[in-house]
Amino acid sequence: MSISVAEVERVAFLARLRLTDAEKEDYARQLGAVLTYADRLGELDLTSVEPTAHAAPLFNVLREDTPGESMRRELALANAPEAEDGFFKVPRIV
């Protein structure tokens, strides 16, 4: 598959790139090679391959959610910029 210099110029324009004529020729050749390779991948028989979202299996490692001792309110509010009536005081957001 080939890509024309005009197509490279269009993509370069959209990407706001300034390319020399030599670069345009180079990119047309390189992008054509990439598209040819992608076409080859499309020819593979993948009917027996399970679809996956990741190359390796992923799973979460979670700890047991057990209640524990809480931090004392005074200690939690000790470094707060402002506190009022035992709560953090924050600016009003409307």
PyMOL Python script that loads the backbone (N, CA, C, O; Angstrom):
from pymol import cmd

cmd.read_pdbstr("""\
ATOM      1  N   MET A   1       0.861  -1.172   0.000  1.00  0.00           N
ATOM      2  CA  MET A   1       0.000   0.000   0.000  1.00  0.00           C
ATOM      3  C   MET A   1       0.902   1.229   0.000  1.00  0.00           C
ATOM      4  O   MET A   1       1.940   1.251   0.662  1.00  0.00           O
ATOM      5  N   SER A   2       0.506   2.218  -0.727  1.00  0.00           N
ATOM      6  CA  SER A   2       1.327   3.423  -0.770  1.00  0.00           C
ATOM      7  C   SER A   2       0.514   4.627  -0.319  1.00  0.00           C
ATOM      8  O   SER A   2      -0.716   4.633  -0.369  1.00  0.00           O
ATOM      9  N   ILE A   3       1.230   5.625   0.115  1.00  0.00           N
ATOM     10  CA  ILE A   3       0.611   6.879   0.533  1.00  0.00           C
ATOM     11  C   ILE A   3       1.290   7.979  -0.277  1.00  0.00           C
ATOM     12  O   ILE A   3       2.511   7.981  -0.436  1.00  0.00           O
ATOM     13  N   SER A   4       0.509   8.889  -0.774  1.00  0.00           N
ATOM     14  CA  SER A   4       1.069   9.918  -1.645  1.00  0.00           C
ATOM     15  C   SER A   4       1.668  11.071  -0.838  1.00  0.00           C
ATOM     16  O   SER A   4       1.374  11.251   0.344  1.00  0.00           O
ATOM     17  N   VAL A   5       2.506  11.834  -1.509  1.00  0.00           N
ATOM     18  CA  VAL A   5       3.099  13.012  -0.886  1.00  0.00           C
ATOM     19  C   VAL A   5       1.996  14.006  -0.535  1.00  0.00           C
ATOM     20  O   VAL A   5       2.101  14.706   0.472  1.00  0.00           O
ATOM     21  N   ALA A   6       0.945  14.079  -1.344  1.00  0.00           N
ATOM     22  CA  ALA A   6      -0.174  14.982  -1.061  1.00  0.00           C
ATOM     23  C   ALA A   6      -0.859  14.592   0.251  1.00  0.00           C
ATOM     24  O   ALA A   6      -1.265  15.460   1.023  1.00  0.00           O
ATOM     25  N   GLU A   7      -0.986  13.285   0.502  1.00  0.00           N
ATOM     26  CA  GLU A   7      -1.583  12.835   1.763  1.00  0.00           C
ATOM     27  C   GLU A   7      -0.686  13.175   2.950  1.00  0.00           C
ATOM     28  O   GLU A   7      -1.174  13.558   4.013  1.00  0.00           O
ATOM     29  N   VAL A   8       0.618  13.035   2.768  1.00  0.00           N
ATOM     30  CA  VAL A   8       1.565  13.419   3.823  1.00  0.00           C
ATOM     31  C   VAL A   8       1.456  14.923   4.079  1.00  0.00           C
ATOM     32  O   VAL A   8       1.464  15.361   5.229  1.00  0.00           O
ATOM     33  N   GLU A   9       1.356  15.705   3.018  1.00  0.00           N
ATOM     34  CA  GLU A   9       1.217  17.157   3.181  1.00  0.00           C
ATOM     35  C   GLU A   9      -0.056  17.505   3.947  1.00  0.00           C
ATOM     36  O   GLU A   9      -0.051  18.408   4.783  1.00  0.00           O
ATOM     37  N   ARG A  10      -1.131  16.803   3.670  1.00  0.00           N
ATOM     38  CA  ARG A  10      -2.411  17.049   4.362  1.00  0.00           C
ATOM     39  C   ARG A  10      -2.299  16.737   5.853  1.00  0.00           C
ATOM     40  O   ARG A  10      -2.749  17.517   6.693  1.00  0.00           O
ATOM     41  N   VAL A  11      -1.696  15.596   6.174  1.00  0.00           N
ATOM     42  CA  VAL A  11      -1.514  15.218   7.578  1.00  0.00           C
ATOM     43  C   VAL A  11      -0.569  16.202   8.272  1.00  0.00           C
ATOM     44  O   VAL A  11      -0.804  16.590   9.416  1.00  0.00           O
ATOM     45  N   ALA A  12       0.484  16.600   7.588  1.00  0.00           N
ATOM     46  CA  ALA A  12       1.426  17.570   8.153  1.00  0.00           C
ATOM     47  C   ALA A  12       0.731  18.904   8.413  1.00  0.00           C
ATOM     48  O   ALA A  12       0.990  19.553   9.427  1.00  0.00           O
ATOM     49  N   PHE A  13      -0.146  19.311   7.507  1.00  0.00           N
ATOM     50  CA  PHE A  13      -0.901  20.548   7.693  1.00  0.00           C
ATOM     51  C   PHE A  13      -1.791  20.451   8.931  1.00  0.00           C
ATOM     52  O   PHE A  13      -1.830  21.375   9.744  1.00  0.00           O
ATOM     53  N   LEU A  14      -2.505  19.336   9.074  1.00  0.00           N
ATOM     54  CA  LEU A  14      -3.386  19.143  10.215  1.00  0.00           C
ATOM     55  C   LEU A  14      -2.611  19.091  11.528  1.00  0.00           C
ATOM     56  O   LEU A  14      -3.105  19.540  12.562  1.00  0.00           O
ATOM     57  N   ALA A  15      -1.389  18.541  11.484  1.00  0.00           N
ATOM     58  CA  ALA A  15      -0.555  18.431  12.680  1.00  0.00           C
ATOM     59  C   ALA A  15       0.306  19.675  12.893  1.00  0.00           C
ATOM     60  O   ALA A  15       1.084  19.749  13.844  1.00  0.00           O
ATOM     61  N   ARG A  16       0.158  20.637  12.006  1.00  0.00           N
ATOM     62  CA  ARG A  16       0.920  21.891  12.079  1.00  0.00           C
ATOM     63  C   ARG A  16       2.427  21.631  12.027  1.00  0.00           C
ATOM     64  O   ARG A  16       3.197  22.197  12.803  1.00  0.00           O
ATOM     65  N   LEU A  17       2.828  20.760  11.091  1.00  0.00           N
ATOM     66  CA  LEU A  17       4.239  20.435  10.913  1.00  0.00           C
ATOM     67  C   LEU A  17       4.756  21.061   9.629  1.00  0.00           C
ATOM     68  O   LEU A  17       4.055  21.087   8.617  1.00  0.00           O
ATOM     69  N   ARG A  18       5.962  21.557   9.672  1.00  0.00           N
ATOM     70  CA  ARG A  18       6.626  22.051   8.468  1.00  0.00           C
ATOM     71  C   ARG A  18       7.621  20.983   8.038  1.00  0.00           C
ATOM     72  O   ARG A  18       8.551  20.655   8.774  1.00  0.00           O
ATOM     73  N   LEU A  19       7.420  20.450   6.853  1.00  0.00           N
ATOM     74  CA  LEU A  19       8.289  19.397   6.353  1.00  0.00           C
ATOM     75  C   LEU A  19       8.967  19.842   5.070  1.00  0.00           C
ATOM     76  O   LEU A  19       8.379  20.538   4.241  1.00  0.00           O
ATOM     77  N   THR A  20      10.206  19.429   4.926  1.00  0.00           N
ATOM     78  CA  THR A  20      10.907  19.689   3.662  1.00  0.00           C
ATOM     79  C   THR A  20      10.403  18.681   2.629  1.00  0.00           C
ATOM     80  O   THR A  20       9.742  17.702   2.976  1.00  0.00           O
ATOM     81  N   ASP A  21      10.717  18.928   1.377  1.00  0.00           N
ATOM     82  CA  ASP A  21      10.314  17.996   0.316  1.00  0.00           C
ATOM     83  C   ASP A  21      10.919  16.613   0.540  1.00  0.00           C
ATOM     84  O   ASP A  21      10.269  15.599   0.285  1.00  0.00           O
ATOM     85  N   ALA A  22      12.160  16.574   1.017  1.00  0.00           N
ATOM     86  CA  ALA A  22      12.822  15.294   1.277  1.00  0.00           C
ATOM     87  C   ALA A  22      12.104  14.553   2.409  1.00  0.00           C
ATOM     88  O   ALA A  22      11.920  13.338   2.339  1.00  0.00           O
ATOM     89  N   GLU A  23      11.704  15.279   3.440  1.00  0.00           N
ATOM     90  CA  GLU A  23      10.985  14.654   4.554  1.00  0.00           C
ATOM     91  C   GLU A  23       9.629  14.121   4.093  1.00  0.00           C
ATOM     92  O   GLU A  23       9.215  13.039   4.509  1.00  0.00           O
ATOM     93  N   LYS A  24       8.946  14.864   3.248  1.00  0.00           N
ATOM     94  CA  LYS A  24       7.648  14.405   2.737  1.00  0.00           C
ATOM     95  C   LYS A  24       7.803  13.100   1.981  1.00  0.00           C
ATOM     96  O   LYS A  24       7.006  12.179   2.162  1.00  0.00           O
ATOM     97  N   GLU A  25       8.824  13.010   1.133  1.00  0.00           N
ATOM     98  CA  GLU A  25       9.094  11.780   0.389  1.00  0.00           C
ATOM     99  C   GLU A  25       9.419  10.632   1.345  1.00  0.00           C
ATOM    100  O   GLU A  25       8.925   9.515   1.188  1.00  0.00           O
ATOM    101  N   ASP A  26      10.263  10.930   2.341  1.00  0.00           N
ATOM    102  CA  ASP A  26      10.641   9.925   3.336  1.00  0.00           C
ATOM    103  C   ASP A  26       9.423   9.411   4.087  1.00  0.00           C
ATOM    104  O   ASP A  26       9.237   8.202   4.226  1.00  0.00           O
ATOM    105  N   TYR A  27       8.590  10.334   4.573  1.00  0.00           N
ATOM    106  CA  TYR A  27       7.408   9.935   5.341  1.00  0.00           C
ATOM    107  C   TYR A  27       6.404   9.179   4.485  1.00  0.00           C
ATOM    108  O   TYR A  27       5.752   8.256   4.972  1.00  0.00           O
ATOM    109  N   ALA A  28       6.271   9.550   3.227  1.00  0.00           N
ATOM    110  CA  ALA A  28       5.362   8.824   2.336  1.00  0.00           C
ATOM    111  C   ALA A  28       5.830   7.373   2.203  1.00  0.00           C
ATOM    112  O   ALA A  28       5.020   6.448   2.254  1.00  0.00           O
ATOM    113  N   ARG A  29       7.130   7.179   2.033  1.00  0.00           N
ATOM    114  CA  ARG A  29       7.677   5.826   1.908  1.00  0.00           C
ATOM    115  C   ARG A  29       7.507   5.050   3.213  1.00  0.00           C
ATOM    116  O   ARG A  29       7.089   3.892   3.194  1.00  0.00           O
ATOM    117  N   GLN A  30       7.830   5.685   4.356  1.00  0.00           N
ATOM    118  CA  GLN A  30       7.751   5.005   5.652  1.00  0.00           C
ATOM    119  C   GLN A  30       6.307   4.668   6.036  1.00  0.00           C
ATOM    120  O   GLN A  30       6.026   3.566   6.506  1.00  0.00           O
ATOM    121  N   LEU A  31       5.402   5.617   5.834  1.00  0.00           N
ATOM    122  CA  LEU A  31       3.999   5.358   6.161  1.00  0.00           C
ATOM    123  C   LEU A  31       3.406   4.285   5.259  1.00  0.00           C
ATOM    124  O   LEU A  31       2.573   3.490   5.694  1.00  0.00           O
ATOM    125  N   GLY A  32       3.835   4.265   4.007  1.00  0.00           N
ATOM    126  CA  GLY A  32       3.399   3.211   3.095  1.00  0.00           C
ATOM    127  C   GLY A  32       3.841   1.839   3.591  1.00  0.00           C
ATOM    128  O   GLY A  32       3.088   0.869   3.497  1.00  0.00           O
ATOM    129  N   ALA A  33       5.063   1.757   4.119  1.00  0.00           N
ATOM    130  CA  ALA A  33       5.570   0.488   4.649  1.00  0.00           C
ATOM    131  C   ALA A  33       4.766   0.063   5.879  1.00  0.00           C
ATOM    132  O   ALA A  33       4.470  -1.120   6.049  1.00  0.00           O
ATOM    133  N   VAL A  34       4.419   1.010   6.721  1.00  0.00           N
ATOM    134  CA  VAL A  34       3.623   0.695   7.913  1.00  0.00           C
ATOM    135  C   VAL A  34       2.247   0.181   7.507  1.00  0.00           C
ATOM    136  O   VAL A  34       1.766  -0.803   8.068  1.00  0.00           O
ATOM    137  N   LEU A  35       1.615   0.827   6.550  1.00  0.00           N
ATOM    138  CA  LEU A  35       0.292   0.402   6.096  1.00  0.00           C
ATOM    139  C   LEU A  35       0.341  -0.964   5.417  1.00  0.00           C
ATOM    140  O   LEU A  35      -0.583  -1.763   5.565  1.00  0.00           O
ATOM    141  N   THR A  36       1.404  -1.234   4.682  1.00  0.00           N
ATOM    142  CA  THR A  36       1.571  -2.549   4.058  1.00  0.00           C
ATOM    143  C   THR A  36       1.681  -3.624   5.131  1.00  0.00           C
ATOM    144  O   THR A  36       1.084  -4.694   5.007  1.00  0.00           O
ATOM    145  N   TYR A  37       2.442  -3.342   6.183  1.00  0.00           N
ATOM    146  CA  TYR A  37       2.574  -4.300   7.283  1.00  0.00           C
ATOM    147  C   TYR A  37       1.227  -4.510   7.975  1.00  0.00           C
ATOM    148  O   TYR A  37       0.880  -5.641   8.314  1.00  0.00           O
ATOM    149  N   ALA A  38       0.474  -3.446   8.188  1.00  0.00           N
ATOM    150  CA  ALA A  38      -0.845  -3.564   8.818  1.00  0.00           C
ATOM    151  C   ALA A  38      -1.775  -4.422   7.957  1.00  0.00           C
ATOM    152  O   ALA A  38      -2.564  -5.201   8.492  1.00  0.00           O
ATOM    153  N   ASP A  39      -1.692  -4.288   6.656  1.00  0.00           N
ATOM    154  CA  ASP A  39      -2.486  -5.133   5.758  1.00  0.00           C
ATOM    155  C   ASP A  39      -2.108  -6.602   5.915  1.00  0.00           C
ATOM    156  O   ASP A  39      -2.976  -7.474   5.880  1.00  0.00           O
ATOM    157  N   ARG A  40      -0.814  -6.878   6.088  1.00  0.00           N
ATOM    158  CA  ARG A  40      -0.371  -8.269   6.284  1.00  0.00           C
ATOM    159  C   ARG A  40      -0.962  -8.841   7.565  1.00  0.00           C
ATOM    160  O   ARG A  40      -1.340 -10.012   7.603  1.00  0.00           O
ATOM    161  N   LEU A  41      -1.046  -8.028   8.611  1.00  0.00           N
ATOM    162  CA  LEU A  41      -1.628  -8.499   9.869  1.00  0.00           C
ATOM    163  C   LEU A  41      -3.101  -8.847   9.696  1.00  0.00           C
ATOM    164  O   LEU A  41      -3.608  -9.754  10.356  1.00  0.00           O
ATOM    165  N   GLY A  42      -3.782  -8.136   8.818  1.00  0.00           N
ATOM    166  CA  GLY A  42      -5.187  -8.395   8.569  1.00  0.00           C
ATOM    167  C   GLY A  42      -5.438  -9.725   7.879  1.00  0.00           C
ATOM    168  O   GLY A  42      -6.566 -10.218   7.891  1.00  0.00           O
ATOM    169  N   GLU A  43      -4.423 -10.310   7.284  1.00  0.00           N
ATOM    170  CA  GLU A  43      -4.556 -11.589   6.589  1.00  0.00           C
ATOM    171  C   GLU A  43      -4.459 -12.788   7.527  1.00  0.00           C
ATOM    172  O   GLU A  43      -4.728 -13.914   7.107  1.00  0.00           O
ATOM    173  N   LEU A  44      -4.081 -12.573   8.789  1.00  0.00           N
ATOM    174  CA  LEU A  44      -3.912 -13.685   9.725  1.00  0.00           C
ATOM    175  C   LEU A  44      -5.250 -14.311  10.082  1.00  0.00           C
ATOM    176  O   LEU A  44      -6.258 -13.615  10.204  1.00  0.00           O
ATOM    177  N   ASP A  45      -5.254 -15.637  10.250  1.00  0.00           N
ATOM    178  CA  ASP A  45      -6.447 -16.361  10.677  1.00  0.00           C
ATOM    179  C   ASP A  45      -6.488 -16.342  12.208  1.00  0.00           C
ATOM    180  O   ASP A  45      -5.707 -17.036  12.859  1.00  0.00           O
ATOM    181  N   LEU A  46      -7.380 -15.566  12.769  1.00  0.00           N
ATOM    182  CA  LEU A  46      -7.471 -15.418  14.212  1.00  0.00           C
ATOM    183  C   LEU A  46      -8.770 -15.988  14.768  1.00  0.00           C
ATOM    184  O   LEU A  46      -9.197 -15.602  15.856  1.00  0.00           O
ATOM    185  N   THR A  47      -9.397 -16.892  14.042  1.00  0.00           N
ATOM    186  CA  THR A  47     -10.691 -17.423  14.478  1.00  0.00           C
ATOM    187  C   THR A  47     -10.590 -18.196  15.784  1.00  0.00           C
ATOM    188  O   THR A  47     -11.558 -18.235  16.543  1.00  0.00           O
ATOM    189  N   SER A  48      -9.449 -18.811  16.066  1.00  0.00           N
ATOM    190  CA  SER A  48      -9.308 -19.585  17.303  1.00  0.00           C
ATOM    191  C   SER A  48      -8.676 -18.790  18.442  1.00  0.00           C
ATOM    192  O   SER A  48      -8.412 -19.343  19.509  1.00  0.00           O
ATOM    193  N   VAL A  49      -8.432 -17.508  18.227  1.00  0.00           N
ATOM    194  CA  VAL A  49      -7.799 -16.671  19.248  1.00  0.00           C
ATOM    195  C   VAL A  49      -8.877 -15.914  20.010  1.00  0.00           C
ATOM    196  O   VAL A  49      -9.699 -15.213  19.420  1.00  0.00           O
ATOM    197  N   GLU A  50      -8.859 -16.067  21.329  1.00  0.00           N
ATOM    198  CA  GLU A  50      -9.826 -15.358  22.172  1.00  0.00           C
ATOM    199  C   GLU A  50      -9.505 -13.872  22.187  1.00  0.00           C
ATOM    200  O   GLU A  50      -8.339 -13.497  22.310  1.00  0.00           O
ATOM    201  N   PRO A  51     -10.522 -13.012  22.063  1.00  0.00           N
ATOM    202  CA  PRO A  51     -10.260 -11.578  22.163  1.00  0.00           C
ATOM    203  C   PRO A  51      -9.839 -11.204  23.582  1.00  0.00           C
ATOM    204  O   PRO A  51     -10.371 -11.736  24.557  1.00  0.00           O
ATOM    205  N   THR A  52      -8.892 -10.297  23.688  1.00  0.00           N
ATOM    206  CA  THR A  52      -8.419  -9.853  24.995  1.00  0.00           C
ATOM    207  C   THR A  52      -8.301  -8.339  25.012  1.00  0.00           C
ATOM    208  O   THR A  52      -8.162  -7.698  23.971  1.00  0.00           O
ATOM    209  N   ALA A  53      -8.360  -7.784  26.206  1.00  0.00           N
ATOM    210  CA  ALA A  53      -8.169  -6.344  26.361  1.00  0.00           C
ATOM    211  C   ALA A  53      -6.709  -6.025  26.675  1.00  0.00           C
ATOM    212  O   ALA A  53      -6.242  -4.913  26.427  1.00  0.00           O
ATOM    213  N   HIS A  54      -5.986  -7.017  27.229  1.00  0.00           N
ATOM    214  CA  HIS A  54      -4.584  -6.825  27.592  1.00  0.00           C
ATOM    215  C   HIS A  54      -3.783  -8.057  27.177  1.00  0.00           C
ATOM    216  O   HIS A  54      -4.326  -9.154  27.043  1.00  0.00           O
ATOM    217  N   ALA A  55      -2.502  -7.858  26.981  1.00  0.00           N
ATOM    218  CA  ALA A  55      -1.645  -8.963  26.586  1.00  0.00           C
ATOM    219  C   ALA A  55      -1.441  -9.963  27.717  1.00  0.00           C
ATOM    220  O   ALA A  55      -1.280 -11.159  27.473  1.00  0.00           O
ATOM    221  N   ALA A  56      -1.447  -9.475  28.945  1.00  0.00           N
ATOM    222  CA  ALA A  56      -1.267 -10.350  30.108  1.00  0.00           C
ATOM    223  C   ALA A  56      -2.518 -10.261  30.979  1.00  0.00           C
ATOM    224  O   ALA A  56      -3.165  -9.215  31.033  1.00  0.00           O
ATOM    225  N   PRO A  57      -2.861 -11.355  31.661  1.00  0.00           N
ATOM    226  CA  PRO A  57      -4.040 -11.303  32.524  1.00  0.00           C
ATOM    227  C   PRO A  57      -3.842 -10.320  33.675  1.00  0.00           C
ATOM    228  O   PRO A  57      -2.786 -10.285  34.306  1.00  0.00           O
ATOM    229  N   LEU A  58      -4.865  -9.531  33.934  1.00  0.00           N
ATOM    230  CA  LEU A  58      -4.804  -8.545  35.006  1.00  0.00           C
ATOM    231  C   LEU A  58      -5.812  -8.893  36.083  1.00  0.00           C
ATOM    232  O   LEU A  58      -6.902  -9.381  35.786  1.00  0.00           O
ATOM    233  N   PHE A  59      -5.457  -8.649  37.307  1.00  0.00           N
ATOM    234  CA  PHE A  59      -6.396  -8.837  38.404  1.00  0.00           C
ATOM    235  C   PHE A  59      -5.997  -7.901  39.539  1.00  0.00           C
ATOM    236  O   PHE A  59      -4.826  -7.553  39.695  1.00  0.00           O
ATOM    237  N   ASN A  60      -6.973  -7.505  40.316  1.00  0.00           N
ATOM    238  CA  ASN A  60      -6.727  -6.625  41.453  1.00  0.00           C
ATOM    239  C   ASN A  60      -6.368  -7.450  42.681  1.00  0.00           C
ATOM    240  O   ASN A  60      -6.947  -8.505  42.936  1.00  0.00           O
ATOM    241  N   VAL A  61      -5.416  -6.952  43.421  1.00  0.00           N
ATOM    242  CA  VAL A  61      -5.071  -7.570  44.686  1.00  0.00           C
ATOM    243  C   VAL A  61      -5.663  -6.667  45.761  1.00  0.00           C
ATOM    244  O   VAL A  61      -5.176  -5.562  46.001  1.00  0.00           O
ATOM    245  N   LEU A  62      -6.714  -7.151  46.398  1.00  0.00           N
ATOM    246  CA  LEU A  62      -7.417  -6.341  47.381  1.00  0.00           C
ATOM    247  C   LEU A  62      -7.247  -6.946  48.764  1.00  0.00           C
ATOM    248  O   LEU A  62      -7.193  -8.165  48.925  1.00  0.00           O
ATOM    249  N   ARG A  63      -7.166  -6.083  49.746  1.00  0.00           N
ATOM    250  CA  ARG A  63      -7.107  -6.580  51.119  1.00  0.00           C
ATOM    251  C   ARG A  63      -8.522  -6.703  51.660  1.00  0.00           C
ATOM    252  O   ARG A  63      -9.463  -6.126  51.115  1.00  0.00           O
ATOM    253  N   GLU A  64      -8.653  -7.439  52.703  1.00  0.00           N
ATOM    254  CA  GLU A  64      -9.946  -7.589  53.364  1.00  0.00           C
ATOM    255  C   GLU A  64     -10.346  -6.246  53.971  1.00  0.00           C
ATOM    256  O   GLU A  64      -9.522  -5.579  54.598  1.00  0.00           O
ATOM    257  N   ASP A  65     -11.572  -5.856  53.794  1.00  0.00           N
ATOM    258  CA  ASP A  65     -12.060  -4.583  54.325  1.00  0.00           C
ATOM    259  C   ASP A  65     -12.583  -4.815  55.747  1.00  0.00           C
ATOM    260  O   ASP A  65     -13.728  -5.220  55.952  1.00  0.00           O
ATOM    261  N   THR A  66     -11.715  -4.549  56.711  1.00  0.00           N
ATOM    262  CA  THR A  66     -12.105  -4.751  58.104  1.00  0.00           C
ATOM    263  C   THR A  66     -12.065  -3.420  58.843  1.00  0.00           C
ATOM    264  O   THR A  66     -11.140  -2.633  58.640  1.00  0.00           O
ATOM    265  N   PRO A  67     -13.044  -3.155  59.690  1.00  0.00           N
ATOM    266  CA  PRO A  67     -13.041  -1.898  60.435  1.00  0.00           C
ATOM    267  C   PRO A  67     -11.879  -1.856  61.418  1.00  0.00           C
ATOM    268  O   PRO A  67     -11.467  -2.876  61.970  1.00  0.00           O
ATOM    269  N   GLY A  68     -11.368  -0.660  61.619  1.00  0.00           N
ATOM    270  CA  GLY A  68     -10.257  -0.473  62.541  1.00  0.00           C
ATOM    271  C   GLY A  68     -10.465   0.790  63.351  1.00  0.00           C
ATOM    272  O   GLY A  68     -11.510   1.436  63.279  1.00  0.00           O
ATOM    273  N   GLU A  69      -9.454   1.121  64.115  1.00  0.00           N
ATOM    274  CA  GLU A  69      -9.529   2.299  64.957  1.00  0.00           C
ATOM    275  C   GLU A  69      -9.386   3.552  64.098  1.00  0.00           C
ATOM    276  O   GLU A  69      -8.513   3.608  63.231  1.00  0.00           O
ATOM    277  N   SER A  70     -10.223   4.547  64.326  1.00  0.00           N
ATOM    278  CA  SER A  70     -10.174   5.793  63.565  1.00  0.00           C
ATOM    279  C   SER A  70      -9.218   6.779  64.221  1.00  0.00           C
ATOM    280  O   SER A  70      -8.906   6.681  65.408  1.00  0.00           O
ATOM    281  N   MET A  71      -8.762   7.732  63.412  1.00  0.00           N
ATOM    282  CA  MET A  71      -7.916   8.805  63.925  1.00  0.00           C
ATOM    283  C   MET A  71      -8.773   9.748  64.775  1.00  0.00           C
ATOM    284  O   MET A  71      -9.917  10.040  64.424  1.00  0.00           O
ATOM    285  N   ARG A  72      -8.230  10.209  65.864  1.00  0.00           N
ATOM    286  CA  ARG A  72      -8.970  11.159  66.708  1.00  0.00           C
ATOM    287  C   ARG A  72      -9.232  12.439  65.921  1.00  0.00           C
ATOM    288  O   ARG A  72      -8.387  12.886  65.146  1.00  0.00           O
ATOM    289  N   ARG A  73     -10.401  13.017  66.126  1.00  0.00           N
ATOM    290  CA  ARG A  73     -10.810  14.216  65.403  1.00  0.00           C
ATOM    291  C   ARG A  73      -9.816  15.355  65.606  1.00  0.00           C
ATOM    292  O   ARG A  73      -9.482  16.057  64.653  1.00  0.00           O
ATOM    293  N   GLU A  74      -9.348  15.544  66.817  1.00  0.00           N
ATOM    294  CA  GLU A  74      -8.415  16.644  67.105  1.00  0.00           C
ATOM    295  C   GLU A  74      -7.112  16.470  66.328  1.00  0.00           C
ATOM    296  O   GLU A  74      -6.534  17.440  65.838  1.00  0.00           O
ATOM    297  N   LEU A  75      -6.662  15.226  66.225  1.00  0.00           N
ATOM    298  CA  LEU A  75      -5.438  14.944  65.486  1.00  0.00           C
ATOM    299  C   LEU A  75      -5.638  15.182  63.991  1.00  0.00           C
ATOM    300  O   LEU A  75      -4.755  15.724  63.327  1.00  0.00           O
ATOM    301  N   ALA A  76      -6.792  14.780  63.457  1.00  0.00           N
ATOM    302  CA  ALA A  76      -7.078  14.979  62.035  1.00  0.00           C
ATOM    303  C   ALA A  76      -7.163  16.458  61.694  1.00  0.00           C
ATOM    304  O   ALA A  76      -6.735  16.863  60.613  1.00  0.00           O
ATOM    305  N   LEU A  77      -7.701  17.268  62.584  1.00  0.00           N
ATOM    306  CA  LEU A  77      -7.872  18.699  62.332  1.00  0.00           C
ATOM    307  C   LEU A  77      -6.658  19.525  62.727  1.00  0.00           C
ATOM    308  O   LEU A  77      -6.644  20.732  62.489  1.00  0.00           O
ATOM    309  N   ALA A  78      -5.634  18.911  63.327  1.00  0.00           N
ATOM    310  CA  ALA A  78      -4.485  19.641  63.858  1.00  0.00           C
ATOM    311  C   ALA A  78      -3.766  20.475  62.798  1.00  0.00           C
ATOM    312  O   ALA A  78      -3.338  21.588  63.101  1.00  0.00           O
ATOM    313  N   ASN A  79      -3.619  19.985  61.583  1.00  0.00           N
ATOM    314  CA  ASN A  79      -2.891  20.722  60.543  1.00  0.00           C
ATOM    315  C   ASN A  79      -3.814  21.364  59.515  1.00  0.00           C
ATOM    316  O   ASN A  79      -3.352  21.855  58.486  1.00  0.00           O
ATOM    317  N   ALA A  80      -5.103  21.362  59.787  1.00  0.00           N
ATOM    318  CA  ALA A  80      -6.048  21.975  58.847  1.00  0.00           C
ATOM    319  C   ALA A  80      -5.864  23.491  58.874  1.00  0.00           C
ATOM    320  O   ALA A  80      -5.663  24.068  59.943  1.00  0.00           O
ATOM    321  N   PRO A  81      -5.931  24.147  57.707  1.00  0.00           N
ATOM    322  CA  PRO A  81      -5.827  25.607  57.687  1.00  0.00           C
ATOM    323  C   PRO A  81      -6.946  26.260  58.504  1.00  0.00           C
ATOM    324  O   PRO A  81      -6.721  27.260  59.187  1.00  0.00           O
ATOM    325  N   GLU A  82      -8.131  25.697  58.431  1.00  0.00           N
ATOM    326  CA  GLU A  82      -9.257  26.212  59.211  1.00  0.00           C
ATOM    327  C   GLU A  82     -10.150  25.057  59.627  1.00  0.00           C
ATOM    328  O   GLU A  82     -10.349  24.104  58.874  1.00  0.00           O
ATOM    329  N   ALA A  83     -10.682  25.158  60.828  1.00  0.00           N
ATOM    330  CA  ALA A  83     -11.636  24.174  61.325  1.00  0.00           C
ATOM    331  C   ALA A  83     -12.720  24.924  62.081  1.00  0.00           C
ATOM    332  O   ALA A  83     -12.481  25.987  62.653  1.00  0.00           O
ATOM    333  N   GLU A  84     -13.918  24.348  62.071  1.00  0.00           N
ATOM    334  CA  GLU A  84     -15.033  24.982  62.771  1.00  0.00           C
ATOM    335  C   GLU A  84     -15.968  23.896  63.282  1.00  0.00           C
ATOM    336  O   GLU A  84     -16.412  23.043  62.513  1.00  0.00           O
ATOM    337  N   ASP A  85     -16.264  23.925  64.555  1.00  0.00           N
ATOM    338  CA  ASP A  85     -17.174  22.976  65.193  1.00  0.00           C
ATOM    339  C   ASP A  85     -16.778  21.513  64.951  1.00  0.00           C
ATOM    340  O   ASP A  85     -17.641  20.653  64.779  1.00  0.00           O
ATOM    341  N   GLY A  86     -15.473  21.239  64.941  1.00  0.00           N
ATOM    342  CA  GLY A  86     -15.011  19.868  64.767  1.00  0.00           C
ATOM    343  C   GLY A  86     -14.981  19.384  63.330  1.00  0.00           C
ATOM    344  O   GLY A  86     -14.850  18.183  63.097  1.00  0.00           O
ATOM    345  N   PHE A  87     -15.098  20.291  62.348  1.00  0.00           N
ATOM    346  CA  PHE A  87     -15.085  19.927  60.926  1.00  0.00           C
ATOM    347  C   PHE A  87     -14.049  20.764  60.190  1.00  0.00           C
ATOM    348  O   PHE A  87     -13.666  21.839  60.651  1.00  0.00           O
ATOM    349  N   PHE A  88     -13.594  20.263  59.036  1.00  0.00           N
ATOM    350  CA  PHE A  88     -12.737  21.058  58.174  1.00  0.00           C
ATOM    351  C   PHE A  88     -13.573  22.189  57.594  1.00  0.00           C
ATOM    352  O   PHE A  88     -14.703  21.972  57.157  1.00  0.00           O
ATOM    353  N   LYS A  89     -13.011  23.405  57.591  1.00  0.00           N
ATOM    354  CA  LYS A  89     -13.715  24.538  57.001  1.00  0.00           C
ATOM    355  C   LYS A  89     -13.040  24.843  55.668  1.00  0.00           C
ATOM    356  O   LYS A  89     -11.832  25.066  55.596  1.00  0.00           O
ATOM    357  N   VAL A  90     -13.854  24.846  54.617  1.00  0.00           N
ATOM    358  CA  VAL A  90     -13.322  25.091  53.268  1.00  0.00           C
ATOM    359  C   VAL A  90     -14.095  26.240  52.640  1.00  0.00           C
ATOM    360  O   VAL A  90     -15.203  26.551  53.074  1.00  0.00           O
ATOM    361  N   PRO A  91     -13.515  26.879  51.611  1.00  0.00           N
ATOM    362  CA  PRO A  91     -14.222  27.972  50.957  1.00  0.00           C
ATOM    363  C   PRO A  91     -15.491  27.479  50.274  1.00  0.00           C
ATOM    364  O   PRO A  91     -15.549  26.354  49.777  1.00  0.00           O
ATOM    365  N   ARG A  92     -16.498  28.332  50.257  1.00  0.00           N
ATOM    366  CA  ARG A  92     -17.743  28.000  49.598  1.00  0.00           C
ATOM    367  C   ARG A  92     -17.532  27.961  48.093  1.00  0.00           C
ATOM    368  O   ARG A  92     -16.889  28.845  47.527  1.00  0.00           O
ATOM    369  N   ILE A  93     -18.075  26.938  47.449  1.00  0.00           N
ATOM    370  CA  ILE A  93     -17.963  26.795  45.991  1.00  0.00           C
ATOM    371  C   ILE A  93     -19.366  26.791  45.426  1.00  0.00           C
ATOM    372  O   ILE A  93     -20.182  25.928  45.748  1.00  0.00           O
ATOM    373  N   VAL A  94     -19.631  27.762  44.584  1.00  0.00           N
ATOM    374  CA  VAL A  94     -20.970  27.873  44.008  1.00  0.00           C
ATOM    375  C   VAL A  94     -20.866  27.748  42.506  1.00  0.00           C
ATOM    376  O   VAL A  94     -21.879  27.812  41.810  1.00  0.00           O
TER     377      VAL A  94
END
""", "prot")
cmd.dss("prot")
cmd.show_as("cartoon", "prot")
cmd.util.cbc("prot")
cmd.orient("prot")
